[in-house]
Amino acid sequence: MPSSASSLHGSRFVLKKMPLLPLSSHPLSTSASMVKDAQFKQLPPILHHFLTLLQEFSRSIIHVKSIHAQIITNFLSSDEFVATKLVKTYSDLGRLCDARKVFDRITDPKVFLWNAMMGGYLRNERYIETLELYRIMRSHGLHTDSCTCTFALKACTSLSNVEIGTEILKEAAGNGLSNDPFFGSSMINFLVKCGNIDEAQRVFNEIPQKDVVCWNSIIGGYVQVGSFDRAFDLFSKMRHCGIRPSAITMVNLIHACGGTGNLDIGKSIHASVNCLGLSCDILVLTSLVDMYSKMGDIESAQQVFNRMPSRNLVSWNAMISGYVQNGLVCESFELFYKLILSGSAFDSATIVSLLQACAHIACLNGGKILHACAYRRGFESNLIVLTAIVDLYVKCGALNLSTSVFNRMKGRNVISWTAMLVGLAQNGHAEDALKLFGKMQEEGVAANSVTLVSLIHACSHLGSLKKGKSVHAHLLRCGFIFDTVNLTALIDMYAKCGTIESAERLFNNRSLSNDIVLWNSMITTYGIHGNGHNAIRIYNKMKEEGLVPNHTTLISLLSACSHSGLVEEGIAIFHSMSIDHGVKPGEKHYACLVDLLSRAGRLEEAEALINQMPFAPSDAVLEALLSGCRTHKNIDMGIRTADKLLSLDSMDPGIYVMLSNIYAEGRRWGEVDYVRGIMRKRGLRKTPGYSLIEVCNQVHAFFSGDDSHPLWEEIHLMLEGLRIQIEASYYVPHATLY
């Protein structure tokens, strides 16, 4: 291909000696239909020549502009065939303004020119302009054909415009286009987008000659609505009908495999890809990388990626995202580095994946670098990127930075608001989260289920029953489906707010969802309220209904026994785990049993259990024993346990406080000073204890040693009065160093 406009004239001479080059056969190409048209064959040679030149140099805007200038010079710009080719060429280059100028200069354009302009808008995702052109065409009383209706309906599908789309369907039916395969596939896609898969199936059944595009549309439709088995059944019928699958067919099936989570089926489809000769198709291979990554088979994803003959940015992004999804943060950045070395430019999707990687390991410095990188690449107004940045700072605990980014965001959507709400709630700013939700409602942004679940957790943290009920009512008013996540959050909220009856009512309505997570939540609820007998009752009922307890169930149950003093019951449950349920006791199960024995004063048994553990005890296990030693005044065992804890180099300040206290009770003042020195050296400070109470719809927080409350003097007088009454009853408090 010539590299400059100066070689254009030489090319014209050569082209005159050559037969016409074949034009695109893509269904959206208007030029393809012109080739088949008898009129086109009768065009003057000079028109043939310019049309061929446009085809040859269609990827170079400089050459296209030069050819266009010659067309004008030769007084051919008013020819509709030439104008149609120019419109398509400019549209393919993304130069829609130039395409529209060519279109507007034709006095009375015929339908194929209208279609060319509509197709150009559609390919460039200018859906509103596509429908506007369709409206103008209809207002002029022009006859619409299969292409016209297809383009307009595709625009409606992308915009989710049901009203106009329905009108197009009626018009197409009146024009006898319902059985047209080209339009039929668009009808199926539109109906699927509207959630009417049954009607889409009816349309598919009525198409007499179904091509591969029609089959792809209906298979893809069932994949979109989650009917994966039906998609595989249709694929079998398609093969039985002798239709050869295309790359799009296989991509749909690969997505279906990802939906089922069945790796064996995924590998079977992968084998079919190779048999069909699609093992070099970049779209199919990228889908395979994505499928294997989502199924956790990162090795297979790597193999597919490494064997790709060529890669585009989507392929690189799929592999980077796969690493992030599987927790391989270092590998994701290494691949990003290779992407840069390959000379390829990255996009916003690349940045979002890397931001998620930094958020996964709470790498604040790496996140800041990516933030700066996103700003330099012009992504500072990209809502998805900014939301990922907010999420990163939130997960790193940098609420000041996340708030700053959030406040500067324009056009915030529900995902942006939710990211900020979750951040505030998870970082102990529950009251601020509720206030932000109020602002969100003032701006007219409708909450989704994730938003409301985060608010429920905020209410749980605050112990605010009234606000929790308000969020519950909002869920009901908005018609949200009460799935496992919603119900579990509500049960937890009511339990932490002290209204166990409300939690029980929700649980008893579990016909909406009978997931084991709900049963675990209810067992935990009874446990934190010291009602171990009810926890065991629910556990037995769960088994009666055929649900198999998992490791979380047994942790919750052992904890409930521990907090209720049900020692023998807890021991029996622990020993039945492997035999009855095939659950091998893990670190948390041992910690619960040690805690149960320690609370009951059976410290020797607890220590013996720790010594018999199949793995080294963690700080949680030793801390449970140490707490029991303090409670039951076993100083010698407490010091032995404290020495073991000290060797673990924990960063939990609570452990060092307990160590200091146990050493103090054993009068080992040198060790007390040593522990305090470690805390100072590591910058560890005990988190002050606090209590929350809701009075008149306002939550009050009281921290240990804090006298900043506006009613502190009155509160202090009340506490002093209570202290006098306690002392009068001969109660002696247990004093510690902290």
C-alpha positions in Angstrom: 0.0 0.0 0.0 1.4 3.4 -0.9 2.6 5.4 2.2 1.7 8.9 1.0 -0.8 10.7 -1.2 1.9 11.3 -3.8 1.7 7.6 -4.9 -2.0 7.8 -5.4 -1.8 8.7 -9.1 0.6 5.8 -9.9 -1.8 3.5 -8.1 -4.7 4.8 -10.2 -2.8 3.8 -13.4 -2.1 0.3 -12.1 -5.7 -0.1 -10.9 -7.1 0.7 -14.3 -5.2 -2.4 -15.6 -6.6 -4.6 -12.8 -10.0 -6.3 -12.4 -12.2 -4.9 -9.7 -11.2 -5.9 -6.1 -14.0 -7.6 -4.2 -15.7 -5.4 -1.7 -16.6 -6.3 1.9 -19.2 -9.0 2.3 -20.1 -8.1 5.9 -23.9 -7.9 6.3 -23.6 -4.3 7.5 -21.8 -3.3 4.3 -24.0 -1.5 1.9 -21.3 -1.8 -0.7 -21.7 -5.5 -0.7 -25.3 -5.2 -1.8 -24.2 -2.8 -4.6 -21.9 -5.4 -6.0 -24.8 -7.7 -6.4 -27.0 -5.1 -7.9 -27.2 -5.2 -11.7 -27.2 -1.4 -11.8 -23.8 -1.3 -10.2 -22.3 -3.5 -12.9 -23.5 -1.0 -15.5 -21.8 2.0 -13.8 -19.3 4.0 -15.9 -15.6 2.9 -15.5 -14.6 6.0 -13.7 -17.1 5.3 -10.9 -15.8 1.7 -10.7 -12.4 3.2 -10.4 -13.1 5.6 -7.5 -15.1 3.0 -5.6 -12.2 0.6 -5.9 -9.7 3.2 -4.8 -11.9 3.9 -1.7 -11.9 0.2 -1.0 -8.1 0.0 -1.4 -7.2 3.0 0.8 -10.1 2.8 3.2 -7.9 2.7 6.3 -6.0 5.9 5.6 -7.9 9.2 6.2 -5.3 11.1 4.2 -5.9 9.0 1.1 -9.6 8.9 1.6 -9.7 12.7 1.7 -7.5 12.9 -1.4 -9.8 10.5 -3.3 -12.9 12.4 -2.1 -11.3 15.6 -3.5 -10.8 14.0 -6.9 -14.4 12.8 -6.8 -15.6 16.3 -6.3 -13.3 17.6 -9.0 -14.8 15.0 -11.4 -18.4 16.2 -10.4 -19.2 12.7 -9.1 -20.0 13.7 -5.5 -23.8 13.6 -6.2 -23.7 10.0 -7.3 -25.5 7.9 -4.7 -23.2 4.9 -5.1 -20.1 7.0 -4.6 -21.8 8.9 -1.7 -22.8 5.6 0.0 -19.2 4.3 -0.3 -17.9 7.5 1.1 -20.3 7.4 4.0 -19.3 3.9 4.9 -15.6 4.6 4.6 -15.7 7.8 6.7 -17.9 6.0 9.3 -15.4 3.1 9.5 -12.7 5.6 10.2 -14.8 7.2 13.0 -15.2 10.4 11.0 -19.0 10.7 11.4 -19.1 14.4 10.8 -17.5 13.9 7.3 -19.9 11.0 6.6 -22.9 13.2 7.6 -21.7 16.0 5.3 -21.6 13.6 2.4 -25.1 12.3 3.3 -26.6 15.7 3.7 -25.4 16.9 0.2 -27.5 14.2 -1.5 -30.9 15.9 -2.3 -33.1 12.8 -2.3 -31.2 9.9 -0.8 -32.4 6.4 -1.5 -32.9 3.8 1.2 -29.4 2.2 0.8 -27.8 5.6 1.5 -30.0 6.1 4.6 -28.9 2.6 5.7 -25.3 3.4 5.2 -25.5 6.5 7.4 -27.6 4.6 10.1 -25.1 1.7 10.0 -22.2 4.2 10.5 -23.9 5.7 13.6 -24.6 2.2 14.9 -21.1 0.9 14.5 -19.7 3.9 16.3 -22.2 3.4 19.2 -24.1 6.6 18.4 -27.5 5.0 19.1 -29.5 8.2 19.6 -28.4 9.5 16.2 -29.3 6.2 14.7 -32.8 6.4 15.9 -33.1 10.1 15.0 -32.2 9.3 11.4 -34.7 6.5 11.5 -37.4 8.9 12.7 -36.5 11.4 9.9 -36.7 8.7 7.3 -40.1 7.6 8.6 -41.3 11.2 8.6 -40.4 11.5 4.9 -42.6 8.5 4.2 -39.7 6.5 2.8 -40.0 2.7 2.6 -37.8 0.9 5.2 -36.2 -2.5 4.4 -34.6 -5.2 6.5 -31.4 -3.3 7.1 -33.2 -0.1 8.2 -35.3 -1.9 10.8 -32.3 -4.0 11.9 -30.1 -1.0 12.5 -32.9 0.9 14.4 -33.8 -2.2 16.5 -30.1 -2.7 17.4 -30.0 0.9 18.6 -33.1 0.3 20.7 -31.5 -2.8 22.2 -28.4 -0.9 23.2 -30.4 1.9 24.7 -33.0 -0.4 26.3 -35.7 1.6 24.6 -38.6 -0.8 24.7 -41.2 1.7 23.4 -39.5 2.5 20.1 -38.3 -1.0 19.7 -41.9 -2.3 20.0 -43.0 0.1 17.3 -40.2 -1.1 15.0 -41.3 -4.7 15.6 -44.9 -3.8 14.5 -43.7 -2.0 11.4 -41.4 -4.9 10.5 -44.3 -7.3 10.9 -46.4 -5.1 8.6 -43.6 -5.2 6.0 -43.3 -9.0 6.2 -39.9 -8.9 7.8 -40.6 -11.2 10.7 -39.3 -14.2 9.0 -36.2 -12.5 7.6 -33.1 -14.1 9.2 -31.1 -10.9 9.3 -33.8 -8.9 11.0 -34.9 -12.0 13.0 -31.6 -12.2 14.9 -32.0 -8.6 15.9 -35.5 -9.3 17.1 -34.2 -12.1 19.3 -31.5 -9.9 20.8 -34.0 -7.1 21.5 -36.5 -9.4 23.2 -33.8 -11.0 25.3 -32.7 -7.5 26.4 -36.3 -6.8 27.4 -36.4 -10.0 29.5 -38.8 -11.9 27.2 -36.9 -15.0 26.3 -40.1 -17.0 25.6 -41.1 -14.5 22.9 -37.5 -14.6 21.6 -37.8 -18.4 21.3 -41.2 -18.0 19.4 -39.6 -15.6 16.9 -36.7 -18.0 16.4 -39.0 -20.9 15.8 -40.9 -19.0 13.1 -37.8 -18.1 11.1 -37.9 -20.7 8.2 -34.3 -20.5 7.1 -32.2 -20.1 10.2 -28.6 -19.1 9.6 -25.7 -19.2 12.1 -26.4 -15.6 13.2 -30.0 -16.6 14.3 -28.7 -19.6 16.2 -26.0 -17.4 17.9 -28.7 -14.9 18.9 -31.0 -17.4 20.7 -28.1 -19.3 22.2 -26.6 -16.1 23.5 -30.0 -15.1 24.8 -30.3 -18.1 27.0 -26.7 -17.6 28.2 -27.7 -14.0 29.2 -30.6 -15.1 31.3 -28.6 -17.9 32.9 -30.4 -20.8 31.2 -27.1 -22.5 30.4 -28.5 -26.1 30.0 -30.9 -24.7 27.4 -28.1 -23.0 25.6 -26.1 -26.3 25.3 -29.3 -28.1 24.1 -29.7 -25.6 21.3 -26.1 -25.9 20.4 -26.7 -29.7 20.0 -29.7 -29.0 17.8 -27.8 -26.5 15.7 -25.1 -29.1 15.0 -27.8 -31.7 14.2 -29.2 -29.2 11.6 -25.8 -29.1 9.9 -25.1 -25.5 10.8 -21.3 -24.9 11.4 -20.7 -23.0 14.6 -18.9 -19.6 14.3 -16.5 -17.9 16.7 -19.5 -16.1 18.2 -21.2 -19.5 18.9 -18.2 -20.8 20.8 -17.8 -17.5 22.7 -21.5 -17.8 23.9 -20.8 -21.4 25.0 -17.6 -20.5 26.8 -19.6 -17.9 28.7 -22.2 -20.6 29.5 -19.4 -22.8 30.9 -18.2 -19.9 33.1 -21.8 -19.5 34.4 -22.1 -23.2 35.3 -18.7 -23.3 36.9 -18.2 -26.8 35.4 -14.5 -27.0 34.4 -15.0 -30.3 32.6 -17.6 -28.9 30.3 -15.3 -25.9 29.7 -12.5 -28.1 28.7 -14.8 -30.0 26.4 -15.9 -26.8 24.7 -12.2 -25.9 24.4 -11.6 -29.1 22.6 -14.5 -28.3 20.2 -12.8 -25.0 19.5 -9.7 -26.8 18.3 -11.7 -29.2 16.2 -13.6 -26.4 14.5 -10.3 -24.7 13.5 -10.9 -21.7 15.8 -7.8 -22.2 17.8 -6.3 -19.0 16.4 -9.4 -16.8 16.8 -8.4 -14.0 19.2 -12.0 -13.5 20.4 -12.5 -17.2 21.2 -9.1 -17.5 22.9 -9.7 -14.3 25.0 -13.0 -15.8 26.2 -11.2 -19.0 27.1 -8.6 -17.1 29.2 -11.5 -15.3 31.0 -13.4 -18.6 31.6 -10.4 -20.5 33.0 -9.6 -17.5 35.2 -13.1 -17.3 36.7 -13.0 -21.1 37.4 -9.7 -20.7 39.2 -7.7 -22.7 36.7 -5.1 -20.0 36.2 -2.6 -22.5 34.7 -4.9 -23.3 31.8 -5.6 -19.6 31.3 -1.9 -18.9 31.1 -1.4 -21.7 28.6 -4.1 -20.3 26.3 -2.7 -16.8 26.7 0.9 -17.9 26.0 -0.1 -19.8 22.8 -2.1 -17.0 21.3 -0.6 -16.2 17.9 -1.5 -12.5 18.3 -2.9 -10.5 21.2 -5.0 -7.4 21.4 -5.5 -5.2 24.5 -8.6 -7.1 25.5 -6.5 -10.3 25.7 -3.9 -8.7 27.9 -6.6 -7.2 30.1 -8.3 -10.6 30.4 -5.1 -12.3 31.6 -4.2 -9.4 34.0 -7.8 -9.5 35.4 -7.5 -13.3 35.8 -4.4 -13.0 37.9 -6.1 -10.4 40.1 -9.2 -12.6 40.5 -7.0 -15.4 41.7 -5.0 -13.3 44.1 -1.8 -13.3 42.0 -1.1 -9.7 42.4 2.7 -9.8 41.6 1.9 -11.8 38.4 -0.6 -9.2 37.3 1.9 -6.4 37.6 4.6 -8.4 35.8 2.2 -9.0 32.9 1.4 -5.3 32.9 5.1 -4.6 32.6 5.3 -7.0 29.6 2.4 -5.2 28.0 4.3 -1.9 28.3 7.4 -3.5 26.8 5.4 -4.8 23.9 4.7 -1.2 22.9 0.9 -1.6 23.4 -1.1 1.1 25.0 -3.2 0.3 28.1 -6.7 1.5 28.7 -9.0 2.2 31.6 -9.9 -1.5 32.0 -6.2 -2.3 32.6 -5.9 0.4 35.3 -9.1 -0.8 37.0 -7.7 -4.4 37.3 -4.4 -3.1 38.7 -6.2 -0.9 41.2 -8.2 -3.9 42.3 -4.9 -5.8 42.7 -3.6 -3.0 45.0 -6.8 -3.0 46.9 -6.6 -6.8 47.4 -3.3 -6.4 49.3 -4.0 -2.9 50.7 -1.0 -1.5 48.9 -1.5 2.2 49.3 1.7 3.4 47.7 1.1 1.3 44.6 -2.4 2.6 44.4 -1.2 6.2 44.6 1.2 5.5 41.6 -1.7 4.0 39.6 -3.9 7.0 40.5 -1.2 9.4 39.1 -0.9 7.2 36.1 -4.6 7.3 35.5 -4.5 11.1 35.8 -1.7 11.4 33.3 -3.5 9.1 30.8 -6.6 11.3 30.9 -8.8 8.9 32.9 -9.5 11.5 35.6 -13.1 11.8 34.4 -13.7 8.1 33.9 -16.3 7.1 36.4 -15.3 3.4 36.6 -11.7 4.3 37.2 -12.5 6.9 39.8 -14.8 4.4 41.6 -12.0 1.8 41.6 -9.7 4.5 43.1 -12.3 5.2 45.8 -12.5 1.5 46.6 -8.7 1.2 46.8 -8.3 4.1 49.2 -11.2 2.7 51.3 -9.6 -0.7 51.6 -6.3 0.8 52.5 -8.0 2.8 55.3 -7.2 6.1 53.6 -10.7 7.6 54.1 -9.4 11.2 53.6 -8.1 10.3 50.1 -11.2 8.3 49.2 -13.5 11.2 50.3 -11.5 13.7 48.4 -11.7 11.7 45.1 -15.4 11.0 45.7 -16.3 14.6 46.3 -14.7 15.6 43.0 -16.5 13.0 41.0 -19.1 14.2 38.5 -22.1 12.2 37.5 -21.7 9.7 40.4 -23.8 6.6 40.0 -25.0 4.1 42.5 -21.8 2.0 42.3 -19.7 5.1 43.2 -22.0 6.0 46.2 -22.0 2.4 47.4 -18.2 2.2 47.3 -17.9 5.2 49.5 -20.7 4.0 51.8 -19.1 0.6 52.2 -15.8 2.2 53.0 -17.2 4.4 55.7 -19.1 1.5 57.3 -16.2 -0.9 57.2 -13.8 1.6 58.7 -15.9 2.3 61.7 -17.6 5.4 60.5 -21.1 4.0 60.5 -22.8 7.2 61.4 -21.1 9.0 58.5 -22.3 6.2 56.2 -25.9 6.8 57.2 -25.5 10.5 56.6 -24.0 9.9 53.2 -27.0 7.7 52.3 -29.2 10.6 53.2 -27.3 12.8 50.7 -27.5 10.0 48.1 -31.3 10.0 48.4 -31.4 13.8 48.2 -29.5 13.6 44.8 -32.1 11.1 43.6 -29.8 8.2 43.2 -31.7 4.9 43.7 -29.9 2.5 46.1 -29.2 -1.1 45.1 -29.1 -4.2 47.3 -25.4 -3.8 47.9 -25.9 -0.2 49.1 -28.6 -1.3 51.5 -26.7 -4.3 52.8 -23.8 -2.0 53.7 -26.2 0.3 55.5 -27.6 -2.7 57.5 -24.0 -3.5 58.5 -23.6 0.2 59.6 -26.7 -0.1 61.7 -25.4 -3.3 63.2 -22.1 -1.5 64.2 -24.0 1.4 65.7 -26.6 -0.9 67.4 -29.2 1.5 66.0 -32.4 -0.6 65.9 -34.5 2.3 64.6 -32.2 3.0 61.6 -31.9 -0.7 60.9 -35.7 -1.0 60.8 -35.8 2.0 58.4 -33.4 0.3 56.0 -35.4 -3.0 56.3 -38.5 -1.0 55.4 -36.7 0.6 52.4 -35.8 -2.9 51.1 -39.5 -3.8 51.3 -40.7 -0.6 49.7 -38.3 -0.9 46.8 -39.3 -4.5 46.1 -35.8 -6.0 46.5 -35.6 -9.7 46.5 -34.7 -11.1 49.9 -31.8 -13.3 49.0 -29.3 -15.0 51.3 -27.1 -11.8 51.6 -29.9 -9.5 52.5 -31.5 -11.9 55.0 -28.2 -12.7 56.7 -27.4 -9.0 57.1 -30.8 -8.3 58.6 -30.6 -11.3 61.0 -27.2 -10.1 62.1 -28.4 -6.5 62.6 -31.4 -7.5 64.7 -29.2 -9.8 66.7 -26.7 -7.1 67.5 -29.4 -4.7 68.3 -30.7 -7.1 70.9 -34.1 -8.0 69.2 -33.6 -11.7 68.8 -37.4 -12.2 68.1 -37.1 -10.1 64.9 -34.1 -12.2 63.8 -36.1 -15.4 64.5 -39.1 -14.1 62.4 -36.8 -13.4 59.4 -35.2 -16.8 59.8 -38.5 -18.6 59.9 -39.4 -16.9 56.6 -36.4 -18.5 55.0 -38.6 -20.1 52.3 -37.3 -17.2 50.3 -33.8 -18.7 50.7 -32.7 -21.9 52.5 -29.0 -21.4 52.2 -26.8 -22.8 54.9 -25.4 -19.3 55.4 -28.8 -18.3 57.0 -28.6 -21.3 59.4 -25.1 -20.3 60.4 -26.2 -16.8 61.0 -29.0 -17.9 63.3 -26.7 -20.2 65.2 -24.3 -17.2 65.6 -27.2 -15.1 66.8 -28.1 -17.5 69.6 -24.4 -17.8 70.5 -23.8 -14.1 71.0 -26.9 -13.9 73.2 -25.6 -16.8 75.3 -28.4 -19.2 74.2 -26.4 -22.2 73.4 -29.3 -24.6 73.8 -31.2 -22.9 71.0 -28.1 -22.9 68.8 -27.9 -26.7 69.2 -31.6 -27.0 68.5 -31.2 -25.1 65.2 -28.2 -27.2 64.4 -30.1 -30.4 64.8 -33.1 -29.1 62.8 -30.7 -28.1 60.0 -29.4 -31.7 59.8 -33.0 -33.0 59.8 -33.8 -30.9 56.8 -30.9 -32.5 54.9 -28.4 -29.6 55.1 -24.8 -30.6 55.7 -23.0 -28.4 58.2 -19.8 -26.8 57.0 -16.7 -25.6 58.9 -18.4 -22.2 59.5 -21.4 -23.9 61.0 -19.3 -25.8 63.5 -17.2 -22.8 64.4 -20.4 -20.9 65.2 -21.8 -23.8 67.2 -18.6 -24.3 69.2 -18.5 -20.6 70.0 -22.2 -20.7 71.1 -21.4 -23.6 73.5 -18.4 -21.7 74.8 -20.4 -18.6 75.6 -23.2 -20.6 77.2 -21.0 -22.9 79.3 -22.1 -26.1 77.5 -18.8 -27.8 77.9 -19.7 -31.5 77.4 -21.9 -30.6 74.4 -19.1 -28.6 72.8 -16.6 -31.4 73.3 -19.0 -33.9 71.8 -19.6 -31.7 68.7 -15.8 -31.2 68.3 -15.1 -34.9 68.3 -18.0 -35.6 65.9 -16.9 -33.2 63.2 -14.7 -35.6 61.2 -16.9 -38.7 61.8 -20.3 -37.2 61.2 -19.6 -34.4 58.7 -16.2 -35.1 57.2 -14.9 -31.7 58.4 -11.3 -31.8 59.7 -10.9 -29.5 62.7 -9.0 -26.4 61.7 -7.3 -23.7 63.7 -10.5 -21.8 64.5 -12.3 -25.0 65.7 -9.4 -25.7 68.1 -9.4 -22.1 69.2 -13.1 -22.4 70.1 -12.6 -25.6 72.0 -9.6 -24.2 73.9 -11.8 -21.1 74.8 -14.6 -23.4 75.9 -12.3 -25.4 78.2 -10.5 -22.3 79.5 -13.7 -20.5 80.4 -14.8 -23.6 82.3 -11.6 -23.7 84.3 -10.4 -26.9 82.7 -7.0 -25.3 81.9 -4.9 -28.5 82.0 -7.2 -30.1 79.4 -7.0 -27.0 77.2 -3.2 -27.0 77.4 -3.0 -30.7 76.6 -5.3 -30.1 73.6 -2.9 -27.4 72.3 0.1 -29.7 72.7 -1.8 -32.4 70.7 -2.8 -30.1 67.8 -1.6 -31.3 64.4 -0.2 -27.8 63.7 1.6 -25.0 65.6 -0.9 -23.0 67.8 -1.8 -19.5 66.5 -2.0 -16.4 68.6 -5.9 -16.9 68.7 -5.5 -20.3 70.4 -2.9 -19.2 72.9 -4.8 -16.0 73.6 -7.9 -18.1 74.5 -5.8 -20.1 77.0 -4.2 -17.0 78.4 -7.5 -15.4 79.0 -8.6 -18.5 81.0 -5.4 -18.4 83.0 -6.2 -14.8 84.0 -9.8 -15.6 84.9 -8.9 -18.6 87.0 -5.7 -17.2 88.5 -3.4 -19.8 87.1 -0.3 -17.6 87.0 2.3 -20.3 86.2 0.4 -21.6 83.1 -0.4 -18.0 82.2 3.3 -17.1 82.1 4.2 -20.2 80.1 1.5 -19.3 77.6 2.6 -15.7 77.6 6.1 -16.7 76.7 4.8 -18.7 73.7 2.7 -15.8 72.6 5.6 -13.4 72.8 7.6 -15.5 70.4 4.9 -15.1 67.7 5.6 -11.4 67.1 1.9 -10.5 66.8 0.8 -7.0 65.9 -2.4 -7.2 67.9 -2.1 -4.7 70.8 -4.7 -6.6 72.8 -2.4 -9.6 73.1 0.4 -7.4 74.5 -2.0 -5.8 77.0 -3.0 -9.3 78.2 0.7 -10.4 78.4 1.6 -7.4 80.5 -1.3 -8.0 82.9 -0.4 -11.7 83.3 3.2 -10.9 84.0 2.1 -8.2 86.5 0.0 -10.7 88.3 3.0 -12.9 88.5 5.1 -9.9 89.7 7.5 -10.3 86.8 8.1 -6.6 86.4 11.0 -6.9 84.1 8.8 -8.7 81.6 6.1 -6.1 82.1 8.6 -3.4 81.1 9.8 -5.5 78.2 6.3 -6.0 76.8 5.6 -2.3 77.1 8.8 -1.5 75.3 7.8 -3.8 72.4 4.5 -2.0 72.2 6.2 1.4 72.0 8.8 0.2 69.5 6.1 -1.2 67.2 3.8 1.7 67.6 1.0 -0.4 69.1 -1.7 1.1 71.2 -4.6 -0.6 72.8 -7.8 0.4 71.0 -10.0 2.1 73.7 -13.2 0.3 74.6 -16.4 2.0 73.8 -20.1 1.6 74.2 -22.9 2.8 71.9 -26.5 3.7 72.9 -29.4 5.0 70.9 -31.5 7.7 72.6 -34.2 9.6 70.7 -33.0 8.5 67.3 -29.4 9.6 68.1 -26.5 7.3 68.7 -24.1 8.2 71.5 -20.6 6.8 71.7 -18.7 6.6 75.0 -15.0 5.8 74.9 -12.9 4.7 77.8 -11.3 7.7 79.4 -13.2 10.2 77.2 -15.0 13.2 78.8 -15.9 15.1 75.7 -19.6 14.3 75.7 -21.7 17.5 76.2 -23.6 15.9 79.0 -20.5 14.5 80.7 -21.1 16.2 84.1 -24.6 14.8 84.4 -23.4 11.3 83.2 -20.5 11.4 85.7 -22.8 12.2 88.6 -25.0 9.3 87.6 -22.0 6.9 87.3 -20.7 8.1 90.7 -24.1 7.3 92.3 -24.0 3.8 90.7 -20.4 3.3 92.0 -21.5 4.1 95.5 -24.4 1.6 95.3 -22.0 -1.1 94.0 -19.5 -0.6 96.7 -22.4 -0.7 99.3 -23.1 -4.2 98.0 -19.5 -5.2 98.8 -18.4 -5.7 95.2 -14.6 -5.5 94.7 -13.5 -4.8 91.1 -10.6 -6.7 89.5 -7.9 -4.1 88.8 -5.3 -4.5 86.0 -2.6 -2.3 84.6 -4.8 -1.4 81.6 
